Amino acid sequence: MKSIFYLFLLMIFSFSAYAQDSSLLKMLNDSMKVHEKPFYVSGTFKATHIVNMQTIEAPGAGALNFVIQHRFGQLNSGSYNFFGLDNATLRLGLDYGISDRFAVGIGRSTYEKTYDAYVKYKLLRQTDATNKIPVSISLLGQITYYTLKYPEKPYLTDNDRISYTAQLLIARKLTRNLSLQLVPTYLHYNLVATPGDKNNIFALGAGGRMKITRRMSINVEYNYLPSGQIVSSDRHDSFSLGWDIETGGHVFQLVFSNSQSIVETQYITQTTGRWGNGDIYFGFNVSRNFNVTKKAKGSKH
């Protein structure tokens, strides 16, 4: 009997010690989880543009990004214009990361000889599988100013040529290969074409990126403009496709779009091409990143 009793006591002691060790281990794990740093998702998009649309991404702190956006003429313009290759629209841009979350940029487009400047701030950054922060959100504010001279409109002032953009860029990297973005947009024009056009415009854009190889992806974007804001009957929603090729320090993208213009205040409300009619503009985007300061070498989006 004593042997059985001692064996029973030994079993209770062993179980208590195991339970205590398990409890201590659980407390340790919980403590580590509480104090662990969140792992931010990176590389939601590989460039600052899906095609025309800005992404949540921006240069890291101290990094300078040089962007070339080039669009030829319409593919259906015929052999005389070499199917659009005789005509071209170009935007040159510079983006600079003041911090890992705040960037500024400037650009100049040949379309209507337009200058643009913007600020972008990453408000939220998506975290890993814990889903503490399920999406990344960036705020974008932009001003554009076109300088093209219209002899038939001598009354145009500098203020008439200015327009503004405010966007909320909401993106989520769903898998290693798939990222999606939603972009509510507000546009303001100091001067509109007709009395029926609205000065304040609301639109909704959506885009995505699907990796097909380690260094290639297919991009798509669509910008929906609700009816009743622009009375022009020949405008259409902007729809664009891109094929990204990542080559070391820069990203090269082949583009197909029904929009000839490149900045938000133009392609969202002034697109006249229709895919069904072959009004497609072929072109490319090229972005090249330069490390301006030592801090930029270790910076991440």
RODO-2510 file (C-alpha; in nm, 4 decimals, decimal comma):
residues 301
     n   res          X          Y          Z
     1     m     0,0000     0,0000     0,0000
     2     k     0,2802     0,2404     0,0877
     3     s     0,4360     0,1760    -0,2515
     4     i     0,1079     0,2593    -0,4251
     5     f     0,0681     0,5721    -0,2081
     6     y     0,4216     0,6937    -0,2877
     7     l     0,3613     0,6235    -0,6576
     8     f     0,0389     0,8245    -0,6418
     9     l     0,2191     1,1190    -0,4755
    10     l     0,4923     1,1006    -0,7380
    11     m     0,2324     1,1144    -1,0185
    12     i     0,0612     1,4198    -0,8620
    13     f     0,3955     1,5989    -0,8183
    14     s     0,4993     1,5213    -1,1735
    15     f     0,1655     1,6440    -1,3143
    16     s     0,1861     1,9659    -1,1065
    17     a     0,5414     2,0318    -1,2224
    18     y     0,4407     1,9724    -1,5864
    19     a     0,1394     2,2011    -1,5532
    20     q     0,3539     2,4701    -1,3934
    21     d     0,6162     2,4430    -1,6680
    22     s     0,3435     2,4590    -1,9350
    23     s     0,1909     2,7649    -1,7674
    24     l     0,5294     2,9377    -1,7456
    25     l     0,5994     2,8543    -2,1112
    26     k     0,2617     2,9941    -2,2147
    27     m     0,3240     3,3130    -2,0153
    28     l     0,6639     3,3473    -2,1790
    29     n     0,5177     3,3035    -2,5264
    30     d     0,2403     3,5532    -2,4525
    31     s     0,4946     3,8030    -2,3223
    32     m     0,7056     3,7623    -2,6364
    33     k     0,3992     3,8192    -2,8564
    34     v     0,3083     4,1345    -2,6667
    35     h     0,6555     4,2824    -2,7057
    36     e     0,7368     4,1588    -3,0553
    37     k     0,7672     4,4233    -3,3239
    38     p     0,5099     4,4108    -3,6082
    39     f     0,6405     4,2827    -3,9393
    40     y     0,5393     4,5224    -4,2148
    41     v     0,4472     4,3822    -4,5544
    42     s     0,6745     4,5156    -4,8297
    43     g     0,6607     4,5113    -5,2078
    44     t     0,2818     4,5457    -5,2406
    45     f     0,3659     4,7102    -5,5732
    46     k     0,7090     4,7364    -5,7329
    47     a     0,6675     5,0890    -5,8711
    48     t     0,5003     5,4181    -5,7846
    49     h     0,2380     5,3647    -6,0593
    50     i     0,0160     5,0678    -6,1448
    51     v    -0,0083     5,2093    -6,4976
    52     n    -0,1298     5,5708    -6,4768
    53     m    -0,2644     5,5397    -6,1234
    54     q    -0,0352     5,6140    -5,8297
    55     t     0,0290     5,3286    -5,5848
    56     i     0,0788     5,3350    -5,2093
    57     e     0,4541     5,2966    -5,2717
    58     a     0,7053     5,5813    -5,2551
    59     p     1,0844     5,6117    -5,2476
    60     g     1,2480     5,5293    -4,9146
    61     a     1,4090     5,7991    -4,7025
    62     g     1,6824     5,9748    -4,8974
    63     a     1,6053     5,7934    -5,2243
    64     l     1,5381     5,9681    -5,5552
    65     n     1,3149     5,8027    -5,8157
    66     f     1,3298     5,9126    -6,1814
    67     v     1,0189     5,8239    -6,3840
    68     i     0,9646     5,8306    -6,7624
    69     q     0,6059     5,7768    -6,8821
    70     h     0,5736     5,7620    -7,2592
    71     r     0,2620     5,7145    -7,4738
    72     f     0,2537     5,6868    -7,8520
    73     g    -0,0496     5,7779    -8,0640
    74     q    -0,3556     5,5624    -8,1249
    75     l    -0,2921     5,2176    -8,2716
    76     n    -0,5853     5,2656    -8,5108
    77     s    -0,4376     5,5853    -8,6611
    78     g    -0,3191     5,3901    -8,9672
    79     s     0,0051     5,3182    -9,1454
    80     y     0,0570     5,6843    -9,2434
    81     n     0,1205     5,7592    -8,8751
    82     f     0,2959     5,4224    -8,8360
    83     f     0,0084     5,3062    -8,6142
    84     g     0,0667     5,5824    -8,3636
    85     l     0,4448     5,5678    -8,3381
    86     d     0,4815     5,9034    -8,5186
    87     n     0,3068     6,0778    -8,2294
    88     a     0,3984     6,0748    -7,8637
    89     t     0,3097     6,2120    -7,5212
    90     l     0,5752     6,2157    -7,2500
    91     r     0,5942     6,2819    -6,8778
    92     l     0,9207     6,3157    -6,6861
    93     g     0,8985     6,2949    -6,3082
    94     l     1,1155     6,3029    -5,9976
    95     d     1,0052     6,1530    -5,6646
    96     y     1,2010     6,1952    -5,3421
    97     g     1,1583     6,0214    -5,0083
    98     i     1,1854     6,2686    -4,7199
    99     s     1,1206     5,9777    -4,4820
   100     d     1,0128     5,6174    -4,5223
   101     r     0,6512     5,7354    -4,5032
   102     f     0,6553     6,0820    -4,6590
   103     a     0,7499     6,1639    -5,0199
   104     v     0,7213     6,4540    -5,2622
   105     g     0,7274     6,4598    -5,6414
   106     i     0,7251     6,6884    -5,9442
   107     g     0,6659     6,6241    -6,3132
   108     r     0,6171     6,7776    -6,6539
   109     s     0,3995     6,6367    -6,9340
   110     t     0,3930     6,7303    -7,3004
   111     y     0,0137     6,6842    -7,2983
   112     e    -0,1169     7,0409    -7,2653
   113     k     0,2363     7,1285    -7,1447
   114     t     0,1355     7,0365    -6,7910
   115     y     0,3349     7,0709    -6,4689
   116     d     0,2394     6,8692    -6,1609
   117     a     0,3538     6,8428    -5,8008
   118     y     0,2378     6,6100    -5,5261
   119     v     0,2890     6,4972    -5,1677
   120     k     0,2278     6,1411    -5,0485
   121     y     0,2095     6,0136    -4,6925
   122     k     0,1795     5,6483    -4,5892
   123     l    -0,0793     5,6615    -4,3132
   124     l    -0,0967     5,2864    -4,2380
   125     r     0,1249     4,9914    -4,3264
   126     q    -0,0073     4,6389    -4,3646
   127     t     0,1350     4,3899    -4,1173
   128     d     0,1995     4,0179    -4,1593
   129     a    -0,0389     3,7231    -4,1079
   130     t    -0,1412     3,8500    -3,7610
   131     n    -0,3622     4,0968    -3,9549
   132     k    -0,3234     4,3662    -3,6901
   133     i    -0,3317     4,6125    -3,9811
   134     p    -0,4976     4,4423    -4,2814
   135     v    -0,4285     4,7149    -4,5404
   136     s    -0,1810     4,9854    -4,6328
   137     i    -0,3196     5,3369    -4,6761
   138     s    -0,1488     5,6373    -4,8336
   139     l    -0,2783     5,9921    -4,8737
   140     l    -0,2032     6,1798    -5,1959
   141     g    -0,2428     6,5492    -5,2662
   142     q    -0,1584     6,6888    -5,6098
   143     i    -0,1717     7,0188    -5,7989
   144     t    -0,1497     7,0509    -6,1787
   145     y    -0,0995     7,3534    -6,4011
   146     y    -0,1231     7,3417    -6,7808
   147     t     0,0542     7,6057    -6,9888
   148     l    -0,0621     7,5280    -7,3441
   149     k    -0,1632     7,8486    -7,5238
   150     y    -0,5142     7,8653    -7,6708
   151     p    -0,5426     8,1639    -7,9099
   152     e    -0,9218     8,1242    -7,9091
   153     k    -0,9233     8,1569    -7,5271
   154     p    -0,7313     8,4774    -7,4481
   155     y    -0,9311     8,5176    -7,1279
   156     l    -0,7559     8,2258    -6,9516
   157     t    -0,5712     8,3290    -6,6360
   158     d    -0,3110     8,1359    -6,4401
   159     n    -0,5733     8,0496    -6,1814
   160     d    -0,8030     7,9085    -6,4524
   161     r    -0,5325     7,6591    -6,5519
   162     i    -0,4937     7,5045    -6,2041
   163     s    -0,6639     7,1889    -6,0781
   164     y    -0,6285     6,9719    -5,7700
   165     t    -0,6396     6,6034    -5,6772
   166     a    -0,6931     6,4340    -5,3408
   167     q    -0,6782     6,0543    -5,3205
   168     l    -0,7015     5,7849    -5,0563
   169     l    -0,4882     5,4899    -5,1725
   170     i    -0,6020     5,1685    -5,0017
   171     a    -0,4066     4,8530    -5,0879
   172     r    -0,3678     4,4989    -4,9636
   173     k    -0,1145     4,2347    -5,0582
   174     l    -0,3370     3,9261    -5,0569
   175     t    -0,0671     3,6742    -5,1453
   176     r     0,2963     3,6829    -5,2531
   177     n     0,1716     3,7172    -5,6114
   178     l    -0,1494     3,9237    -5,5890
   179     s    -0,2003     4,2841    -5,4719
   180     l    -0,5119     4,4993    -5,5070
   181     q    -0,5760     4,8709    -5,4599
   182     l    -0,8874     5,0886    -5,4260
   183     v    -0,8661     5,4651    -5,4844
   184     p    -1,1486     5,7045    -5,3909
   185     t    -1,0689     6,0313    -5,5708
   186     y    -1,1703     6,3962    -5,5399
   187     l    -1,0847     6,6413    -5,8198
   188     h    -1,1339     7,0171    -5,8291
   189     y    -1,1090     7,2338    -6,1425
   190     n    -1,0918     7,6115    -6,1092
   191     l    -1,2380     7,6402    -6,4606
   192     v    -1,4499     7,3832    -6,6469
   193     a    -1,5265     7,3510    -7,0178
   194     t    -1,9032     7,4051    -7,0054
   195     p    -2,1596     7,5367    -6,7534
   196     g    -2,2936     7,1817    -6,7212
   197     d    -1,9624     7,0423    -6,5979
   198     k    -1,8976     7,0215    -6,2251
   199     n    -1,5999     7,1945    -6,0663
   200     n    -1,5865     6,9249    -5,7973
   201     i    -1,5588     6,5704    -5,9295
   202     f    -1,5735     6,2387    -5,7466
   203     a    -1,4370     5,9182    -5,8989
   204     l    -1,3380     5,5700    -5,7916
   205     g    -1,0349     5,3829    -5,9199
   206     a    -0,9299     5,0213    -5,8738
   207     g    -0,6185     4,8352    -5,9780
   208     g    -0,4172     4,5238    -5,9195
   209     r    -0,0894     4,3442    -5,9779
   210     m    -0,0415     3,9729    -6,0441
   211     k     0,3087     3,8279    -6,0497
   212     i     0,3598     3,5729    -6,3267
   213     t     0,7314     3,5104    -6,2721
   214     r     0,9905     3,6206    -6,0165
   215     r     1,0537     3,9465    -6,2058
   216     m     0,7390     3,9951    -6,4166
   217     s     0,3811     4,0917    -6,3414
   218     i     0,0582     4,1880    -6,5165
   219     n    -0,1066     4,5109    -6,3966
   220     v    -0,4582     4,6373    -6,4594
   221     e    -0,6456     4,9520    -6,3533
   222     y    -0,9888     5,1054    -6,4104
   223     n    -1,1133     5,4530    -6,3188
   224     y    -1,4881     5,4906    -6,2888
   225     l    -1,6405     5,8381    -6,3195
   226     p    -2,0093     5,8477    -6,2139
   227     s    -2,2349     6,0089    -6,4721
   228     g    -2,3755     6,3595    -6,4437
   229     q    -2,0484     6,5313    -6,3551
   230     i    -1,9008     6,5821    -6,7045
   231     v    -2,1572     6,6515    -6,9773
   232     s    -1,9175     6,5863    -7,2677
   233     s    -2,0605     6,2919    -7,4614
   234     d    -1,7272     6,1717    -7,6011
   235     r    -1,5492     6,0972    -7,2710
   236     h    -1,5055     5,7425    -7,1380
   237     d    -1,3701     5,5722    -6,8308
   238     s    -0,9962     5,5110    -6,8328
   239     f    -0,8899     5,1461    -6,8571
   240     s    -0,5233     5,0446    -6,8760
   241     l    -0,3094     4,7311    -6,8865
   242     g     0,0588     4,7004    -6,8044
   243     w     0,3294     4,4355    -6,8196
   244     d     0,5993     4,4974    -6,5578
   245     i     0,9555     4,3738    -6,6031
   246     e     1,1821     4,4210    -6,3013
   247     t     1,5504     4,4464    -6,3924
   248     g     1,7681     4,5213    -6,0943
   249     g     1,7626     4,8931    -6,0166
   250     h     1,4663     4,9851    -6,2357
   251     v     1,1214     4,8694    -6,3418
   252     f     1,0239     4,8687    -6,7103
   253     q     0,6564     4,8523    -6,7985
   254     l     0,4811     4,8097    -7,1324
   255     v     0,1475     4,9954    -7,1377
   256     f    -0,1816     4,9716    -7,3272
   257     s    -0,4458     5,2331    -7,2420
   258     n    -0,7371     5,4266    -7,3882
   259     s    -0,5944     5,7374    -7,2163
   260     q    -0,3330     5,9540    -7,3819
   261     s    -0,2850     6,1817    -7,0830
   262     i    -0,0970     6,0665    -6,7733
   263     v    -0,1787     6,2896    -6,4716
   264     e    -0,4929     6,2318    -6,2632
   265     t    -0,6778     6,5557    -6,3452
   266     q    -0,6577     6,4666    -6,7147
   267     y    -0,6937     6,0911    -6,7658
   268     i    -0,9784     6,0500    -6,5143
   269     t    -1,2039     6,3121    -6,6771
   270     q    -1,0614     6,3709    -7,0279
   271     t    -1,0228     6,0212    -7,1732
   272     t    -1,1912     6,0085    -7,5151
   273     g    -1,0587     5,6771    -7,6479
   274     r    -1,2621     5,3569    -7,6631
   275     w    -1,1082     5,0116    -7,6530
   276     g    -1,3849     4,8774    -7,8754
   277     n    -1,2898     5,1254    -8,1511
   278     g    -0,9191     5,0504    -8,1274
   279     d    -0,8429     5,3869    -7,9633
   280     i    -0,5530     5,2327    -7,7747
   281     y    -0,2343     5,4131    -7,6819
   282     f     0,0728     5,1929    -7,6590
   283     g     0,3652     5,3106    -7,4488
   284     f     0,5924     5,2400    -7,1565
   285     n     0,6857     5,3475    -6,8043
   286     v     1,0434     5,3345    -6,6774
   287     s     1,1439     5,4085    -6,3189
   288     r     1,5000     5,4202    -6,1879
   289     n     1,5862     5,4531    -5,8201
   290     f     1,8965     5,6358    -5,6940
   291     n     2,0332     5,6350    -5,3395
   292     v     2,1061     6,0000    -5,2617
   293     t     2,2030     5,9555    -4,8965
   294     k     2,3597     5,6737    -4,6947
   295     k     2,0325     5,6219    -4,5110
   296     a     1,8633     5,5348    -4,8403
   297     k     2,0690     5,2152    -4,8722
   298     g     1,8892     5,0542    -4,5848
   299     s     1,5468     5,2071    -4,6402
   300     k     1,2414     5,0091    -4,7341
   301     h     0,8993     5,0948    -4,8685
***
